[in-house]
Amino acid sequence: MSLFVLREKTPPDELVKELGEVFPIEVRKEPKERVTYHDTFDWSLDRAGLTLATTRIGRQVRVALTTTDGRVLDSIAQNTPEFASDLAPAPLPGIVEPVAKHRRLLPRARGEWTGIFISIVNPDGKAVGRLRIRIGTATPSNGEGEIDLAPRIEFFALKGYNAEEKRVTAFLKERFRVKRVKRSEQAAIYDAVGLSPGDYTSSLRLKLDPEAPAAGAAKQIHLGLLRIIEANREGLTRDWDAEFLHDFRTAVRRTRSALSQIRDVFPPDVADHFMKEFRWLGSKTGPARDIDVYLLKIPAYRAALYPSARKDLEPLVRLLKEKKKAELSRLRRCIHSRRFKKLLGDWRVFLEDSEGAEAVGSETGGSETEAPAPLRANTPIKEVASSRIWAAFRKVQKKGSRIGQFSPAEDLHKLRLDCKKLRYLLRFFQSLYPADALDPVIREIKNLQDHLGDYNDLQVQRDALRGFAEEIMESKAAPPATLLAMGQLMGQLEGKQHKERDLFHDHFSRFSRERNVRRFRRLFGPEPDTDAQTPSKRKKR
C-alpha cells in the first residue's frame, strides 16, 4: 500500500471528480467511524510497536490490535477494555499483558473518520487499482477542541497492474502535489493533538555537565523528580492504576534521598524545611501503596494454594479493597490540601529561581542578610557525585560485612535502605560516567538490592497477613477456611524468607568481591595524593 497526504485546502470531492475525468472509476462512500486510540500512561504499547484502537458499533465495541508485523487482530466486546486482562479472545491478552502488565489502557486520543472508496477499472469493468480517501478530525482524550486533519490517500496496488499504479501515482503527484508519508492514522492523530509517545518515563533523563556547580546540577535532578510527581498526580487521585501511586511515591522518596545524600549544596534551612515536608508527603503515600502491593499479590497467593482453597481468599480481597478505598480517600485529601500545593509551589520556585530560597517564606527560617553560599554549592558536580557515591559504597560494604548468621532482620532492612540510596545516587549521576563502565556497577548493586528487597518483602507480607487475619477473626467477617488459607500462605512466605536469608552471603560476597571494588574505585574513588610522598621517594627524586 502506498500512502499519501492531500494538501489541506484541496477538497477531496475535487480529487474524485478530476480522477474520474482521467480514469474510469467506481465510487463508494464509507460510513463515519469514531476511533479511540489506547495506550498506557508510560506508552508501553507504543514502545513495543503495538497499536490498540476501539470503535463503538451500536452496543458493542470493536477492538483492533495491530501487531509489530502489521497483522490486525479484531474482536468484539461488550465494553471498552480497561486492562489487558479484559481483552478476549486469545491471542490478544497474551500479546498485550506482558507489555502493559497492570497498567490501565487509557484513551490517549480520538479520531473521527469518513472515507471515499474508489475502484479504478479497465474497459471490462475489472478493478485494476483501489484508492481510499480518509477524511478525519482529531480530538484530545478530554473531548475538547476538534482538529481537522489533512486527508489521507491510500493506494492499494493490485498484482499484475503495476503500470496502472504508476499512472495513478504520477497523476496524484502532478495534479494535487500529494506527499508520500509513512505515518499511521494513530500517529497523525497524536501529532494533531500534541501527544508525543514516550514523553513520560519514571526514569530520570538528565545530561549533567561534569563541571557545572553542584547546586545547579542538584536543582536539575530535583526538577526532573518534580516533573514525575506532577505527572502522576491526576492518575493517583483518580486511581487509574497502581503504578501512578508507585511512581509518585518513588519520586518523593528519591527527592528525600537526594536532599540528604547530595549535601552542602543548598542552604541548610531550605534543605531541612523541604526534607521535613517531603517526609510528611511520603508518610501519606505509604498506607495506600502497601494495600496496592497486597492486592497485586493476590493472583500469586491464589496460585500458591490448592485450587479448592483459592476461593477462600475472597474475604481477604474484600478487606483489602475496603482498606484501599479508605486510604485513597485520605491520600486525596492530602493531595488537594493547601500544604501539598504550597510544598510543590515553593519547591518549584526555589528550583527555578535564583531567589527561590527567599520565596519559600519564613517557614525556612531565612534571614534578611545574605548568607554565604553552602560549602559545596560551587564545587563541580562530578567531584561531589564521586565522593558521595564512594562514601555510600563504602557504607554498604562496611554494614554488609558485619551481618552474620544470627544478625536480626532489622540489620538486613537497614542495609537494603543503604543499597537503595547508593543506587539512587548512581541513577542521578549516570550521565557523568561512561555507560559501558557504569552499567556493570549498577547491575551489581541492583542484584544485591533486589535480594534484600525480596527478603524484606517476605517479612512485611507475613506480618501484614497476620494483622489482616486478626482483623478478620475479630470481625468474624470470614469462615475458618479463610484463616486456614492465610495460615498456609504465611507458612510458605516464612519458608521462602529462610531460603533468601541463607543466600545473603552469596549475594553480598559477589557484590563485595575485589573485581567489583576495583570498578567502584576506578569510577568514584578518591584520587591518589601525589604530593604525599614517602621520605625515601622524596630522597630518590
LINBELZI-V923522 format. One record per residue. N is the residue number from 1. RES is the residue in one letter. PHI is phi in whole degrees, -180 to 180 (999 if undefined). Layout:
n=<N;N>
res=<RES;RES>
phi=<PHI;PHI>
This chain:
n=<1;2;3;4;5;6;7;8;9;10;11;12;13;14;15;16;17;18;19;20;21;22;23;24;25;26;27;28;29;30;31;32;33;34;35;36;37;38;39;40;41;42;43;44;45;46;47;48;49;50;51;52;53;54;55;56;57;58;59;60;61;62;63;64;65;66;67;68;69;70;71;72;73;74;75;76;77;78;79;80;81;82;83;84;85;86;87;88;89;90;91;92;93;94;95;96;97;98;99;100;101;102;103;104;105;106;107;108;109;110;111;112;113;114;115;116;117;118;119;120;121;122;123;124;125;126;127;128;129;130;131;132;133;134;135;136;137;138;139;140;141;142;143;144;145;146;147;148;149;150;151;152;153;154;155;156;157;158;159;160;161;162;163;164;165;166;167;168;169;170;171;172;173;174;175;176;177;178;179;180;181;182;183;184;185;186;187;188;189;190;191;192;193;194;195;196;197;198;199;200;201;202;203;204;205;206;207;208;209;210;211;212;213;214;215;216;217;218;219;220;221;222;223;224;225;226;227;228;229;230;231;232;233;234;235;236;237;238;239;240;241;242;243;244;245;246;247;248;249;250;251;252;253;254;255;256;257;258;259;260;261;262;263;264;265;266;267;268;269;270;271;272;273;274;275;276;277;278;279;280;281;282;283;284;285;286;287;288;289;290;291;292;293;294;295;296;297;298;299;300;301;302;303;304;305;306;307;308;309;310;311;312;313;314;315;316;317;318;319;320;321;322;323;324;325;326;327;328;329;330;331;332;333;334;335;336;337;338;339;340;341;342;343;344;345;346;347;348;349;350;351;352;353;354;355;356;357;358;359;360;361;362;363;364;365;366;367;368;369;370;371;372;373;374;375;376;377;378;379;380;381;382;383;384;385;386;387;388;389;390;391;392;393;394;395;396;397;398;399;400;401;402;403;404;405;406;407;408;409;410;411;412;413;414;415;416;417;418;419;420;421;422;423;424;425;426;427;428;429;430;431;432;433;434;435;436;437;438;439;440;441;442;443;444;445;446;447;448;449;450;451;452;453;454;455;456;457;458;459;460;461;462;463;464;465;466;467;468;469;470;471;472;473;474;475;476;477;478;479;480;481;482;483;484;485;486;487;488;489;490;491;492;493;494;495;496;497;498;499;500;501;502;503;504;505;506;507;508;509;510;511;512;513;514;515;516;517;518;519;520;521;522;523;524;525;526;527;528;529;530;531;532;533;534;535;536;537;538;539;540;541>
res=<M;S;L;F;V;L;R;E;K;T;P;P;D;E;L;V;K;E;L;G;E;V;F;P;I;E;V;R;K;E;P;K;E;R;V;T;Y;H;D;T;F;D;W;S;L;D;R;A;G;L;T;L;A;T;T;R;I;G;R;Q;V;R;V;A;L;T;T;T;D;G;R;V;L;D;S;I;A;Q;N;T;P;E;F;A;S;D;L;A;P;A;P;L;P;G;I;V;E;P;V;A;K;H;R;R;L;L;P;R;A;R;G;E;W;T;G;I;F;I;S;I;V;N;P;D;G;K;A;V;G;R;L;R;I;R;I;G;T;A;T;P;S;N;G;E;G;E;I;D;L;A;P;R;I;E;F;F;A;L;K;G;Y;N;A;E;E;K;R;V;T;A;F;L;K;E;R;F;R;V;K;R;V;K;R;S;E;Q;A;A;I;Y;D;A;V;G;L;S;P;G;D;Y;T;S;S;L;R;L;K;L;D;P;E;A;P;A;A;G;A;A;K;Q;I;H;L;G;L;L;R;I;I;E;A;N;R;E;G;L;T;R;D;W;D;A;E;F;L;H;D;F;R;T;A;V;R;R;T;R;S;A;L;S;Q;I;R;D;V;F;P;P;D;V;A;D;H;F;M;K;E;F;R;W;L;G;S;K;T;G;P;A;R;D;I;D;V;Y;L;L;K;I;P;A;Y;R;A;A;L;Y;P;S;A;R;K;D;L;E;P;L;V;R;L;L;K;E;K;K;K;A;E;L;S;R;L;R;R;C;I;H;S;R;R;F;K;K;L;L;G;D;W;R;V;F;L;E;D;S;E;G;A;E;A;V;G;S;E;T;G;G;S;E;T;E;A;P;A;P;L;R;A;N;T;P;I;K;E;V;A;S;S;R;I;W;A;A;F;R;K;V;Q;K;K;G;S;R;I;G;Q;F;S;P;A;E;D;L;H;K;L;R;L;D;C;K;K;L;R;Y;L;L;R;F;F;Q;S;L;Y;P;A;D;A;L;D;P;V;I;R;E;I;K;N;L;Q;D;H;L;G;D;Y;N;D;L;Q;V;Q;R;D;A;L;R;G;F;A;E;E;I;M;E;S;K;A;A;P;P;A;T;L;L;A;M;G;Q;L;M;G;Q;L;E;G;K;Q;H;K;E;R;D;L;F;H;D;H;F;S;R;F;S;R;E;R;N;V;R;R;F;R;R;L;F;G;P;E;P;D;T;D;A;Q;T;P;S;K;R;K;K;R>
phi=<999;-100;-124;-131;-116;-86;-56;-59;-85;-89;-67;-57;-62;-66;-63;-61;-63;-72;-63;-70;-78;-107;-125;-69;-135;-124;-117;-139;-87;-100;-70;-67;-132;-106;-117;-112;-102;-117;-162;-77;-62;-96;60;-67;-67;-61;-64;-90;78;-106;-127;-121;-132;-125;-135;-81;-124;64;-94;-115;-126;-89;-108;-124;-110;-97;-89;-64;-94;90;-70;-113;-104;-106;-154;-115;-128;-81;-136;-66;-65;-100;-134;-59;-66;-82;-75;-162;-86;-61;-98;-55;-61;-65;-84;-86;-59;-63;-91;-80;56;-93;-83;-72;-86;-75;-72;-90;-167;-128;-131;-122;-124;-124;-140;-124;-101;-123;-105;-93;-118;-93;-57;-87;81;-90;-69;-116;-176;-134;-124;-134;-99;-108;-111;-139;-130;-117;-137;-60;-63;-81;80;-104;86;-81;-122;-74;-107;-66;-56;-109;-116;-106;-111;-104;-75;-104;-58;92;-125;-64;-64;-64;-61;-65;-65;-67;-62;-63;-63;-62;-69;-75;-83;-117;49;-68;-115;-72;-134;-124;-76;-72;-61;-61;-64;-65;-63;-61;-59;-64;-93;83;-91;-124;-52;92;-77;-124;-149;-79;-89;-76;-115;-123;-129;-88;-85;-57;-93;-65;-58;-59;-63;-66;-66;-62;-65;-60;-61;-67;-65;-62;-68;-64;-62;-67;-59;-68;-65;-96;-63;-65;-62;-66;-69;-88;56;-65;-161;-70;-72;-63;-66;-60;-66;-60;-64;-64;-66;-65;-65;-66;-62;-61;-64;-64;-64;-86;-89;-94;-91;60;-114;-110;-54;-55;-67;-67;-60;-64;-61;-73;-61;-64;-69;-74;-65;-60;-64;-60;-65;-75;-88;-61;-59;-66;-65;-58;-65;-56;-61;-67;-65;-69;-81;-55;-57;-69;-63;-62;-64;-79;-101;-63;-51;-70;-100;-65;-68;-69;-85;-58;-60;-66;-61;-63;-62;-64;-66;-65;-65;-62;-60;-68;-68;-66;-63;-65;-67;-61;-62;-64;-65;-92;-77;-65;-62;-65;-64;-67;-57;-67;-66;-64;-64;-65;-58;-62;-73;-97;-117;-64;-99;-60;-62;-70;-69;-65;101;-67;-60;-82;77;-70;-106;-75;-82;-73;-86;-65;-63;-55;-51;-115;-60;-105;-72;-55;-62;-66;-65;-65;-61;-62;-67;-70;-66;-63;-64;-66;-65;-64;-66;-62;-58;-64;-67;-64;-70;-87;-82;-114;-61;-108;-65;-67;-59;-61;-65;-68;-64;-65;-64;-59;-64;-68;-63;-63;-64;-63;-66;-58;-61;-61;-72;-58;-109;-63;-71;-86;-128;-62;-61;-67;-87;-81;-56;-62;-65;-64;-62;-68;-70;-65;-60;-68;-63;-63;-62;-65;-65;-62;-61;-66;-60;-64;-66;-63;-64;-59;-63;-66;-61;-63;-66;-64;-63;-65;-62;-64;-67;-67;-85;52;-91;-154;-75;-56;-60;-66;-65;-65;-63;-66;-63;-61;-64;-62;-65;-65;-64;-65;-62;-65;-66;-61;-64;-64;-63;-64;-89;-56;-66;-64;-67;-70;-63;-64;-66;-93;-64;-58;-60;-74;-61;-63;-59;-63;-65;-62;-82;-127;-67;-64;-69;-61;-83;-69;-81;-85;-89;-74;-56;-65;-70;-64;-67;-65;-71>
